[in-house]
Amino acid sequence: MPSPARLCTIRFAGIPAAAAALLLALSACAAPAAPSESSSSTPAEDYPSAHIHGIAVDEPTGKIMIATHDGLFDVTAKPAVKLSPTIDLMGFSPSEDPGIFYASGHPGKGSTLPNPVGLIRSGDGGKTWEQLSRQGESDFHAMTMTNSGIVAFDGVLRTSPDGKTWDTSTAKFQPAVLAGHPGSDTVLATTEQGPQRSTDGGKTWQLVPSAPLIQFAAFANNADAIGIEPSGAVHYSADGGVTWTRKGTVDGEVQAITTTKAADGQLNIWAATGEGVLVSKDGGANFAMHNQS
């Protein structure tokens, strides 16, 4: 298994040095730290931008949540509201239920969780977390949900049908991001060679020919996917990541994305950056700060 330092130096070949600074999709790869102590559901800084590992949106309420080095925050509130204990929430993965999240990472100050925390689950919107498996063993830097279970990477690509028992994949690539959808077994893995694609829940993989060199990926449903290059170029796929169409460009250092399909057929896209969350309501052609869109 690669060392933690190796996990933090995934690079995409053939891109400018300025873009290379962005290249670990889930952003922060620091060693376990003891973040500042803070209680759940208390006001935090206006926008907790450091080390964003994931983003979730509850569309009925409009709530936008970002998973960070210091826990989970509601950034639709001003200032942002902390929703969780202080946990470095790596591999943050929402489920189809808006209140159920999965994550990995490291415990914060005062936490009784082991280090690393392995796979943990919250059933109450991030307020509390239960230990599922691999406590003290795995820090999943990339993770996603599929119809068959969980696909995750901790230096080795692993799959689990229930979050408790795990199988090891023979795949040798190192993903920056794993993207799937709970209603499908199609998974995309962004790598320095280009996106890898699985149609069996992460068991077997194939490199996607002629695909753009995307760093971030997200599914809106079983077929509609978004990919973003390190340069910010946005691409759309209507067939689960097989073919791609160029859309617009998102500005800023993107650290996490999510997407859903609106009633008008357009994809809504949220991109968490160090300065705020950018939103596109037209499939990636245009973006604006979420409180201005």
Sine and cosine of phi, psi and omega as CSV:
sin_phi,cos_phi,sin_psi,cos_psi,sin_omega,cos_omega
0.00,0.00,0.72,-0.69,0.04,-1.00
-0.87,0.50,0.47,-0.88,0.04,-1.00
-0.94,0.33,0.31,-0.95,0.07,-1.00
-0.81,0.58,-0.59,0.81,0.01,-1.00
-0.89,0.45,-0.64,0.77,0.02,-1.00
-0.90,0.43,-0.60,0.80,0.02,-1.00
-0.89,0.46,-0.43,0.90,-0.07,-1.00
-1.00,-0.03,0.06,1.00,-0.06,-1.00
-0.82,-0.57,0.50,0.87,0.11,-0.99
-0.88,0.47,0.77,-0.64,-0.03,-1.00
-0.77,-0.63,0.55,-0.84,0.08,-1.00
-0.99,-0.15,0.81,-0.59,-0.06,-1.00
-0.93,0.37,0.54,-0.84,0.19,-0.98
0.97,0.24,0.43,0.90,0.04,-1.00
-0.86,-0.50,0.35,-0.94,-0.03,-1.00
-0.88,0.47,0.44,-0.90,-0.01,-1.00
-0.87,0.49,-0.56,0.83,0.00,-1.00
-0.88,0.47,-0.62,0.79,0.02,-1.00
-0.97,0.26,-0.47,0.88,-0.05,-1.00
-0.87,0.50,-0.45,0.89,0.00,-1.00
-0.90,0.43,-0.30,0.95,-0.06,-1.00
-1.00,-0.02,-0.08,1.00,-0.49,-0.87
-0.97,0.25,-0.19,0.98,0.15,-0.99
-1.00,0.01,0.90,-0.43,-0.21,-0.98
-0.88,0.47,-0.60,0.80,0.00,-1.00
-1.00,-0.04,0.28,0.96,0.31,-0.95
0.93,0.36,-1.00,0.06,-0.20,-0.98
-0.99,0.15,0.74,-0.67,0.01,-1.00
-0.78,-0.62,0.47,0.88,-0.04,-1.00
-0.91,0.40,0.41,-0.91,0.11,-0.99
-0.90,0.43,0.31,-0.95,0.00,-1.00
-0.77,0.64,0.73,-0.69,-0.04,-1.00
-0.77,-0.64,0.12,-0.99,0.06,-1.00
-0.90,-0.44,1.00,0.07,-0.03,-1.00
-0.88,0.48,0.26,-0.97,-0.02,-1.00
-0.87,0.48,0.62,-0.79,-0.09,-1.00
-0.96,0.28,0.69,-0.72,0.00,-1.00
-0.42,-0.91,0.62,-0.78,-0.02,-1.00
-1.00,0.05,0.36,-0.93,-0.03,-1.00
-0.91,0.43,0.57,-0.82,0.10,-1.00
0.87,0.49,0.61,0.79,0.10,-1.00
-0.89,-0.46,0.49,-0.87,-0.03,-1.00
-0.86,0.52,0.65,-0.76,0.07,-1.00
-0.90,-0.43,-0.19,-0.98,0.07,-1.00
-0.88,0.48,0.28,-0.96,-0.13,-0.99
-0.83,0.56,-0.65,0.76,0.07,-1.00
-0.55,-0.84,0.96,-0.30,-0.04,-1.00
-0.97,0.23,1.00,0.02,-0.22,-0.97
-1.00,0.03,-0.33,0.94,-0.13,-0.99
-0.94,0.34,0.75,-0.66,0.18,-0.98
0.83,0.56,0.92,0.38,0.04,-1.00
-1.00,0.06,0.79,-0.61,-0.07,-1.00
-0.94,-0.33,-0.24,0.97,-0.04,-1.00
-0.07,-1.00,0.24,-0.97,0.00,-1.00
-0.61,-0.80,0.60,-0.80,0.06,-1.00
-0.68,-0.74,0.57,-0.82,0.00,-1.00
-0.78,-0.62,0.78,-0.62,0.14,-0.99
-0.99,-0.14,0.99,-0.10,-0.14,-0.99
-0.88,0.47,-0.63,0.78,0.01,-1.00
-0.85,0.53,-0.56,0.83,-0.01,-1.00
-0.98,-0.19,-0.27,0.96,-0.06,-1.00
0.98,0.17,0.11,0.99,-0.04,-1.00
-0.95,0.30,0.76,-0.65,0.06,-1.00
-0.93,-0.38,0.82,-0.57,-0.03,-1.00
-0.87,-0.50,0.67,-0.74,0.08,-1.00
-0.86,-0.51,0.68,-0.74,0.05,-1.00
-0.99,-0.11,0.80,-0.60,-0.14,-0.99
-0.76,-0.65,-0.01,-1.00,0.08,-1.00
-0.87,0.50,-0.41,0.91,-0.07,-1.00
-0.94,-0.34,0.16,0.99,0.02,-1.00
0.85,-0.52,-0.25,-0.97,-0.06,-1.00
-0.98,-0.20,0.72,-0.69,-0.06,-1.00
-0.79,-0.62,0.60,-0.80,0.20,-0.98
-1.00,-0.02,0.95,-0.32,-0.07,-1.00
-0.99,-0.11,0.08,1.00,0.16,-0.99
-0.98,0.20,-0.36,0.93,0.08,-1.00
-0.99,0.16,0.50,-0.87,0.03,-1.00
-0.80,-0.60,0.95,-0.31,0.01,1.00
-0.96,0.28,0.14,-0.99,0.00,-1.00
-0.86,0.51,0.53,-0.85,-0.01,-1.00
-0.93,-0.36,0.76,-0.65,0.02,-1.00
-0.98,0.17,0.79,-0.61,-0.08,-1.00
-0.97,-0.23,-0.25,0.97,-0.17,-0.98
-0.76,-0.66,0.19,-0.98,0.23,-0.97
-0.90,0.44,0.18,-0.98,0.02,-1.00
-0.98,0.19,0.98,-0.19,0.06,-1.00
-0.70,-0.71,0.68,-0.73,0.11,-0.99
-0.97,0.23,0.99,-0.10,-0.22,-0.98
-1.00,0.08,0.97,0.23,0.09,-1.00
-0.96,0.29,0.41,-0.91,0.08,-1.00
0.86,0.52,0.45,0.90,-0.08,-1.00
-0.84,0.54,0.81,-0.58,-0.08,-1.00
-0.69,-0.73,0.94,-0.33,0.11,-0.99
-0.94,0.33,0.42,-0.91,0.12,-0.99
-0.97,-0.24,-0.09,-1.00,0.06,-1.00
-0.93,0.36,-0.45,0.89,0.09,-1.00
-0.99,0.16,0.83,-0.56,-0.09,-1.00
-0.89,0.45,-0.25,0.97,-0.02,-1.00
-0.97,-0.23,0.03,1.00,-0.06,-1.00
-0.93,-0.38,0.85,-0.53,0.01,-1.00
-0.80,-0.60,0.48,-0.88,0.14,-0.99
-0.86,-0.50,0.50,-0.87,0.00,-1.00
-0.33,-0.95,0.04,-1.00,0.08,-1.00
-0.61,-0.80,-0.40,-0.91,0.09,-1.00
0.91,-0.42,-0.61,-0.79,-0.11,-0.99
-0.72,-0.70,0.54,-0.84,0.03,-1.00
-0.96,0.27,0.48,-0.88,0.08,-1.00
-1.00,-0.06,-0.07,-1.00,-0.02,-1.00
-0.86,0.51,0.76,-0.65,0.04,-1.00
1.00,0.07,-0.09,1.00,-0.03,-1.00
-0.98,0.20,0.54,-0.84,0.07,-1.00
-0.99,-0.14,0.06,1.00,0.03,-1.00
-0.94,0.35,0.51,-0.86,0.07,-1.00
-0.94,0.35,0.23,-0.97,0.01,-1.00
-0.82,-0.57,0.89,-0.45,-0.04,1.00
-0.96,0.28,0.22,-0.98,-0.15,-0.99
-0.99,0.16,-0.15,0.99,-0.07,-1.00
0.94,0.34,-0.55,-0.84,0.06,-1.00
-1.00,-0.06,0.82,-0.58,0.04,-1.00
-0.81,-0.59,0.38,-0.92,-0.07,-1.00
-0.69,-0.73,0.65,-0.76,0.13,-0.99
-0.90,-0.44,0.75,-0.67,0.05,-1.00
-0.95,-0.31,0.11,0.99,-0.05,-1.00
-0.74,-0.67,0.64,0.77,0.08,-1.00
0.96,0.28,0.35,0.94,0.06,-1.00
0.98,-0.20,-0.09,1.00,-0.05,-1.00
-0.92,0.40,-0.68,0.73,0.01,-1.00
-0.74,-0.67,0.42,-0.91,-0.06,-1.00
-0.73,-0.69,0.71,-0.71,0.06,-1.00
-0.96,-0.28,0.52,-0.85,0.01,-1.00
-1.00,0.07,0.79,-0.61,-0.01,-1.00
-0.97,-0.24,-0.75,0.67,-0.06,-1.00
-0.18,-0.98,0.26,-0.97,0.09,-1.00
0.84,0.54,0.51,0.86,0.09,-1.00
-0.89,0.45,0.71,-0.71,-0.04,-1.00
0.97,0.24,0.02,1.00,-0.05,-1.00
-0.88,-0.47,-0.70,0.71,-0.18,-0.98
-0.85,-0.52,0.69,-0.72,0.24,-0.97
-0.88,-0.47,0.99,-0.11,-0.05,-1.00
-0.98,0.22,0.96,-0.28,0.02,-1.00
-0.97,0.23,-0.40,0.92,0.05,-1.00
-0.70,-0.71,0.64,-0.76,-0.06,-1.00
-0.32,-0.95,0.49,-0.87,0.09,-1.00
-0.43,-0.90,0.29,-0.96,0.02,-1.00
-0.98,-0.22,0.61,-0.79,0.09,-1.00
-0.75,-0.67,0.05,-1.00,0.07,-1.00
-0.90,0.44,-0.46,0.89,-0.03,-1.00
-1.00,-0.03,-0.18,0.98,-0.01,-1.00
0.59,-0.81,-0.78,-0.63,-0.12,-0.99
-0.83,-0.57,0.65,-0.76,0.18,-0.98
-0.88,-0.47,0.75,-0.66,-0.10,-1.00
-0.52,-0.85,0.40,-0.92,-0.05,-1.00
-0.74,-0.67,0.85,-0.52,0.06,-1.00
-0.81,-0.58,0.51,0.86,-0.19,-0.98
0.96,-0.29,-0.37,0.93,0.13,-0.99
-0.75,-0.67,0.65,-0.76,0.05,-1.00
-0.99,0.17,0.81,-0.59,-0.09,-1.00
-0.77,-0.64,0.46,-0.89,0.10,-0.99
-0.79,-0.62,0.51,-0.86,0.00,-1.00
-0.59,-0.81,0.73,-0.68,0.04,-1.00
-0.98,0.19,-0.35,0.94,-0.14,-0.99
-0.67,-0.74,0.07,1.00,-0.03,-1.00
0.98,0.21,0.09,1.00,-0.04,-1.00
-0.84,-0.54,-0.63,0.78,0.06,-1.00
-0.95,-0.32,0.60,-0.80,-0.14,-0.99
-0.76,-0.65,0.57,-0.82,0.17,-0.98
-0.90,-0.43,0.53,-0.85,-0.01,-1.00
-0.99,-0.16,0.76,-0.65,0.03,-1.00
-0.99,0.16,0.44,-0.90,0.08,-1.00
-1.00,0.07,-0.04,1.00,0.00,-1.00
-0.88,0.47,0.64,-0.77,-0.06,-1.00
-0.96,-0.28,-0.14,0.99,-0.02,-1.00
-0.96,0.26,0.31,-0.95,0.05,-1.00
-0.92,-0.39,0.95,-0.31,-0.05,-1.00
-0.98,0.21,0.63,-0.78,0.20,-0.98
-0.98,0.18,-0.67,0.74,0.00,-1.00
-0.67,-0.74,0.62,-0.79,0.20,-0.98
-0.93,-0.36,0.77,-0.64,-0.04,-1.00
-0.76,-0.65,0.80,-0.60,0.06,-1.00
-0.54,-0.84,-0.15,-0.99,0.02,-1.00
-0.62,-0.79,0.66,-0.75,-0.05,-1.00
-0.87,0.49,-0.30,0.95,0.00,-1.00
-1.00,-0.08,0.13,0.99,-0.09,-1.00
-0.57,-0.82,0.34,-0.94,0.10,-0.99
-0.97,-0.23,0.18,0.98,0.09,-1.00
-0.99,0.13,0.75,-0.66,0.00,-1.00
-0.73,-0.68,0.65,-0.76,0.14,-0.99
-0.94,-0.35,0.66,-0.75,0.10,-1.00
-0.84,-0.54,0.86,-0.52,0.04,-1.00
-1.00,0.08,0.77,-0.64,-0.04,-1.00
-0.69,-0.73,0.17,-0.99,-0.01,-1.00
-0.95,0.32,-0.23,0.97,0.09,-1.00
-1.00,-0.04,-0.14,0.99,-0.11,-0.99
0.86,-0.51,0.14,-0.99,-0.05,-1.00
-0.94,0.35,0.72,-0.70,0.17,-0.98
-0.99,-0.11,0.52,-0.85,-0.07,-1.00
-0.74,-0.67,0.70,-0.72,0.08,-1.00
-0.84,-0.54,0.62,-0.79,0.08,-1.00
-0.90,-0.44,0.16,0.99,0.00,-1.00
-0.80,-0.60,0.62,0.78,0.09,-1.00
0.95,0.32,0.44,0.90,0.09,-1.00
1.00,-0.08,0.11,0.99,-0.01,-1.00
-0.98,0.22,-0.72,0.70,0.02,-1.00
-0.80,-0.60,0.43,-0.90,-0.15,-0.99
-0.65,-0.76,0.45,-0.89,0.14,-0.99
-0.65,-0.76,0.66,-0.75,0.10,-1.00
-0.92,0.38,0.69,-0.72,-0.01,-1.00
-1.00,0.09,0.91,-0.42,-0.04,-1.00
-0.94,0.34,0.61,-0.79,0.10,-0.99
0.90,0.43,0.27,0.96,0.03,-1.00
-0.99,0.15,0.44,-0.90,0.09,-1.00
-0.92,0.40,0.39,-0.92,-0.01,-1.00
-0.99,0.12,0.98,0.21,-0.06,-1.00
-1.00,0.10,0.55,-0.84,0.06,-1.00
-0.98,-0.20,-0.60,0.80,0.00,-1.00
-0.90,-0.43,0.56,-0.83,0.05,-1.00
-0.54,-0.84,0.47,-0.88,0.05,-1.00
-0.39,-0.92,0.55,-0.84,0.05,-1.00
-0.97,-0.25,0.66,-0.75,0.12,-0.99
-1.00,0.02,-0.47,0.88,-0.01,-1.00
-0.34,-0.94,-0.45,-0.89,-0.04,-1.00
-0.94,0.34,-0.37,0.93,-0.14,-0.99
-0.81,-0.59,-0.63,0.78,-0.10,-0.99
-0.98,0.18,0.83,-0.56,-0.04,-1.00
-0.72,-0.70,0.45,-0.89,0.08,-1.00
-0.87,-0.50,0.64,-0.77,0.12,-0.99
-0.76,-0.65,0.62,-0.79,0.00,-1.00
-0.80,-0.60,0.78,-0.62,0.04,-1.00
-0.97,0.24,0.28,-0.96,0.10,-1.00
-0.85,0.53,-0.46,0.89,0.03,-1.00
-0.96,0.29,-0.25,0.97,-0.08,-1.00
0.98,-0.18,-0.09,1.00,0.03,-1.00
-0.90,0.44,0.75,-0.66,-0.06,-1.00
-0.98,-0.21,0.70,-0.71,0.02,-1.00
-0.79,-0.62,0.52,-0.86,-0.02,-1.00
-0.85,-0.52,0.66,-0.75,0.10,-0.99
-0.81,-0.58,0.74,-0.67,0.04,-1.00
-0.99,-0.16,-0.02,1.00,-0.09,-1.00
-0.79,-0.61,0.61,0.79,0.09,-1.00
0.95,0.32,0.46,0.89,0.09,-1.00
1.00,-0.09,0.17,0.99,0.02,-1.00
-0.98,0.19,-0.76,0.65,0.03,-1.00
-0.84,-0.54,0.44,-0.90,-0.13,-0.99
-0.70,-0.71,0.55,-0.84,0.06,-1.00
-0.83,-0.55,0.74,-0.68,0.01,-1.00
-0.95,0.32,0.70,-0.71,0.07,-1.00
-0.93,-0.38,-0.86,-0.51,-0.02,-1.00
-0.97,-0.23,-0.52,-0.86,-0.02,-1.00
-0.67,-0.74,0.67,-0.75,0.09,-1.00
-0.97,-0.26,0.75,-0.66,-0.02,-1.00
-1.00,0.01,0.47,-0.88,0.04,-1.00
0.98,-0.18,0.23,-0.97,-0.03,-1.00
-0.99,0.10,1.00,-0.03,-0.03,-1.00
-0.90,0.44,0.70,-0.72,0.01,-1.00
-0.85,-0.52,-0.33,0.94,0.03,-1.00
-0.25,-0.97,0.50,-0.86,0.03,-1.00
-0.67,-0.74,0.35,-0.94,0.18,-0.98
-0.51,-0.86,0.31,-0.95,-0.05,-1.00
-0.47,-0.88,0.48,-0.88,0.12,-0.99
-0.64,-0.76,0.29,-0.96,0.02,-1.00
-0.98,-0.22,0.80,-0.59,-0.03,-1.00
-0.99,0.12,0.20,-0.98,-0.02,-1.00
-0.89,0.45,-0.45,0.89,0.00,-1.00
-0.99,0.11,0.06,1.00,0.03,-1.00
1.00,-0.03,-0.22,0.98,0.04,-1.00
-0.98,0.21,0.46,-0.89,0.12,-0.99
-1.00,0.00,0.75,-0.67,0.20,-0.98
-1.00,-0.01,0.73,-0.68,-0.06,-1.00
-0.79,-0.61,0.73,-0.69,0.10,-0.99
-0.89,-0.45,0.78,-0.62,0.00,-1.00
-0.83,-0.56,0.90,-0.44,0.02,-1.00
-0.99,0.10,0.83,-0.56,0.06,-1.00
-0.87,-0.50,0.03,-1.00,0.02,-1.00
-0.94,0.35,-0.27,0.96,-0.04,-1.00
-0.97,-0.25,-0.26,0.96,-0.03,-1.00
0.37,-0.93,-0.05,-1.00,0.00,-1.00
-0.98,-0.18,0.83,-0.55,0.06,-1.00
-0.99,-0.11,0.60,-0.80,-0.06,-1.00
-0.79,-0.62,0.68,-0.73,0.15,-0.99
-0.88,-0.48,0.74,-0.67,0.06,-1.00
-0.95,-0.30,0.14,0.99,-0.04,-1.00
-0.77,-0.64,0.61,0.80,0.11,-0.99
0.96,0.27,0.31,0.95,0.06,-1.00
0.98,-0.20,0.06,1.00,0.02,-1.00
-0.95,0.31,-0.61,0.80,-0.04,-1.00
-0.65,-0.76,0.54,-0.84,0.02,-1.00
-0.76,-0.65,0.52,-0.86,0.11,-0.99
-0.57,-0.82,0.37,-0.93,0.09,-1.00
-0.86,0.52,0.65,-0.76,-0.17,-0.99
-0.86,0.51,-0.50,0.86,0.00,-1.00
-1.00,0.08,0.09,1.00,0.06,-1.00
-0.88,-0.47,-0.17,0.98,-0.11,-0.99
-1.00,0.04,0.00,0.00,0.00,0.00
